[in-house]
Amino acid sequence: MNNGLDDVIATETVMSDVDGLAGRLVIRGHSLDDLAGHVGYEDLVAILLDGFFQDLPGPAALASRLGMARRDVFEMLVAGGAPDRKLPATDALRAAMARLGDGEDLDVALRLIAAPAILTPAIIRQRRGEAAIAPDPTLGHAADMLRMLHGTVPRWEAAAALDTYLVTVSDHGLNASTFTARVVASTQAGLTSAVLAALSALKGPLHGGAPGPVLDMLDGIAAAQTAEAWLEAALDRGDRLMGFGHRVYRVRDPRAEALKRAVAALFGPGTNDRSRLALAEHVEAAATSILARRKPDRSLQINVEFYTALLLEALGFPRESFTSVFATGRVAGWIGHAREQVLYGRLIRPQSRYVGPRPDQAA
């Protein structure tokens, strides 16, 4: 019995393959290197959903329908009343999405994909005391999300950076939230139920909540000359260095490299102050060296969270919204897995090994 189900094969899938030893991620037959920075999120949605809906249109028509789905979701979930401002950001997202109807058809799927991109900016603006901004169905998914956040059409570099992020986190094997989506889908509860369950799993700090603490770490370090001492002291206390190490990867997380390239482009000459990026690069080098010396039996390199934190901060997303932005990218992957489970799987019902007292022992 493997506690945590490590190395247990629970299903066969065409969705993605995570090679932790080689540091390679394949999504629907495409390497991450061929996708991140090269295809838009709408094109990636078409790739992820291919074969799972009989009426799935071509990429251009699908992008148009996704834009219209953003408009419809805004009318359904935002225009008539903003999400509950008393709830934390991810809880507010989940509560609002729970108002969407359940089902297995493509319209339900597109509304679920549209919802986080609509609701996340609306929730952020509400907490700032600002009115929500209606979507523009003619824009790309990432560009429209940033426009709804800031009120202006984003510059190309910003939209491209968010596009790269959404593509990079769209699917990643049988992680906790994706497995949750498949379990719920296997009961034939419907796509909305599967996505809400996955979002609940993503909310946990051991799964989707670590990018924010990466920024807390950088804020604590503050300057390159204090990095080594700060990191050594943190490890002496037994603290975990946020953004380093991964449950699956034994080498560098390939998603980290894709996002580092996106951040570098976002902080290009004449665009943003590069001091934050320079500090992060120094911390990465210092922490990698310290961890290699102190924990030589483990490979603890940066993971997807490290440069995610810088990217989302630079794009203007507050830290409490990072999990919701993660969900914006991952929701299409959840839906692909859920549909694959419904079409080709069966009710998921594993066994457990009882280790409690027997009736005669209890007596």
Salt bridges, closest charged atoms under 4 A:
ASP6 OD1 - ARG247 NH2 2.62
ASP19 OD2 - ARG24 NH2 2.96
ASP33 OD1 - ARG261 NH2 3.92
ASP72 OD1 - ARG71 NH2 3.02
ASP84 OD1 - LYS86 NZ 3.27
ASP91 OD1 - ARG94 NH2 3.14
ASP91 OD1 - LYS203 NZ 2.85
GLU104 OE1 - ARG339 NH1 3.06
ASP107 OD1 - ARG65 NH2 2.67
GLU130 OE1 - ARG125 NH1 3.50
ASP144 OD2 - ARG70 NE 2.86
ASP144 OD1 - ARG147 NE 3.16
GLU157 OE1 - ARG155 NH1 3.30
ASP171 OD1 - HIS337 NE2 3.03
ASP216 OD1 - ARG319 NH1 2.64
ASP219 OD1 - ARG276 NH2 3.00
ASP219 OD2 - ARG319 NH2 2.67
GLU228 OE2 - HIS282 NE2 3.28
GLU232 OE2 - ARG293 NH2 2.36
GLU232 OE1 - ARG294 NH1 2.57
ASP236 OD1 - ARG294 NH2 2.86
ASP239 OD2 - ARG237 NH2 2.89
ASP253 OD2 - ARG255 NH2 2.87
GLU257 OE1 - ARG252 NE 2.67
GLU284 OE2 - ARG252 NH1 3.09
GLU284 OE1 - LYS260 NZ 3.22
GLU313 OE1 - ARG276 NE 2.98
GLU313 OE2 - ARG319 NH2 3.90
GLU340 OE1 - ARG182 NH1 2.68
